[in-house]
Amino acid sequence: MSAETLLALRGSAAEDLKRVVDRQVGIEASGSGRFERTHFGRDADESIIGANEEDQGALTLEIIDASLKTLETQIRYEGAAFNPITGEKKGRKAHEVHTADSPQDWLRGLSRDPKWAPSIIRYPDGSLGMINYLSDDVTPKHVVAVSKTEEAVSRHWGESDPFLDRHWPSAKRGILHDNSIADAHGLGLIVSEAFGPLANRVFKDSDNAYADEDGNIPPPPYIYLSANSFYYWAQVEGARLAEMAGDYNFSNECAERAEHVKFQINNLFWSKKLNFLVPLIDGRMKQDEIVTDDVVDPLWAQALEYDKAKIVFWRLRKPDMLNKWGLYTRSSNSRMFAENGAEAYHNGPNWPKRTKQAAKGAEKYGFFSIARDLDKRAFSLEQIVGRKELVPIARDGKTILTYEENGKPVANDPMAWEIFSTLGRTAAILNGNGNDSRRQL
């Protein structure tokens, strides 16, 4: 893909950036639709990580500003005490923050759902809000987001002491929160209990996301590959930040925990039957033997041994996982694969950010040609459909569909993490990552 095309994509993403950064909240989930003016913790953290891993040139200050506003929101809504309804705990970062300024029709709909009604906040003027802490991957992603923002601040200003003074304490509280979960279960891993309205506590939070090939939902509690990949990454970044802050004992503890979590990821989740990583271990300590794109997370986090990463990329490039436009969320050979509709949400369609995150993972492991191929597929799709939340691709691997539920298009557009991941990947390529000789931003 030519530098001119990449610059054009980058320019339009920069325009969309203005639509998803709120003056108060920071990075919104989407620039339109049901998640406008809403803070989704993991969405925002992934956006921060994806963009700040790269030197953003002329966009640096704009992206740092968006990152800082978002991190302030996460401090403001950080858990302070246990709440069994919202999932709040000390140090835990909020999954969703809907305020009186958020789309009220969406909140009114949730208020009529018995699963969600107890979480709804009713303000005196009749408007609605909601704050919940129901995701287990937000807190470790926040730590990584803090670290990547620190790197961006240091690149631009040469030092980051004021930033660290403000944000390291919150990141450390998050690590301590996750460590308490890991220690409570005796595995040194995050174990996710199933309670409240969400069956799954990670990015794939739909009820049927991890159904086995017979359509059965594995029994909880779950040990997710995704959440623990970010727990590993948070420990790696925590070790770095703690050392910078002079907290040497905690830095050593983080480094030791990272080593343990990496070992577990490479062994506990590795299926000899599939020759691939499974997305979760269920409550019986059995592997959920399905082929999905959950492996993108340990690739992005560099949590895999090199030999296993090589095998994973080889498997991801098979036509049941890699279509003309990027990665399916679930193998198209699966009996649970669906092309469209609510049942397909995490069981088939491309989530373009996943392809771009996989490209970054390939780059980190030195598989530069794979990275460029994944980038080309994702950006070719983006040129056609824009920066939508998800894009169904038919089982033929070519035909682009419009995501619908109940016959209506519902994909958020533009989705913030698509904007930021495009800014991240275009910066990586144009800055010459991967031994490519390219222009500097």
C-alpha angles and dihedrals in degrees: 000000000000124000088239092058091048091050090050091051090047092050094052091046088053089054091050089050089074090059096057104043115086122199092233108025099037114211111025122206092243141358092232143013131033096340099048114127089012129122115225106183101209093041091053094045093050088050091052093047095046095051101037095051085077136054102256098196112199091007094056098102094044092052094044089051091052090047094050093048089051095047089050089054089052092051091047093054098034113138115265105172141011116279115174093199100052097028092239117163133165110284094006115131122232119260097198132014115186115175135184086275092058121097104291098199089063092049092046088054091051091048089063092051111091090214094057104027096088090059095053118109115213114205123207092252091058097256121129137227140170136202121185139167098202100133125086096199100058097077097054091041089055090057091052090046090053090050095048091047089051089054091051092048091049092048091053104037103020096237137047108191096126090049092050092047089056103038109027094073091056092046090049091051087054092052091049090050092053092043090056090056092046092049095045092062096042095231100095087235135103109263114196119216117209111234136130127022098321118076092191125045101203139067090292095060100154114116096243098042094109102031111143124240090277092053094253120143110230114241116256154270097076135206102205123207089211098052093044093048088059091042086057092047091048090054091050092050091040090057090053096046094044091053090050089051091050092248094132099163091053090046090056091048091052091050091051093048091048091056091051094047092049090053091050093048092052094048113024094048098040112107115207088195094055097028083224141088118277118222097233149004111227133218091277089055088249124140118248095229103208130121113239142147092257086107088076090079098060089043092053090044092047088233095140130087111247095250092051092046088054092052091046093053090047089055095044090057093061112111094247089064104026117056129177091277103039140282128349114222090229133020111274086221090065119107086224094055113119129184100209146354132057092303089059097051096107097006106076121341122106115255096199093207088065092059090050092047089050088052090055089049091051089050091052091054092046097252093133099161090053090049092052092047092052091046091051093052094047094046093046088057091045091055088059105038105018123225103326124165092244137352123206114223116197121245088258087074094234115060114094115216133187114246111243139176118195089355095303129108107246108162111128112247125223098018113201097224090054091055094048094043090053090051089049097049096042089050091050093052098040091047090056103252112166097038091288114142102229138150120274120246 
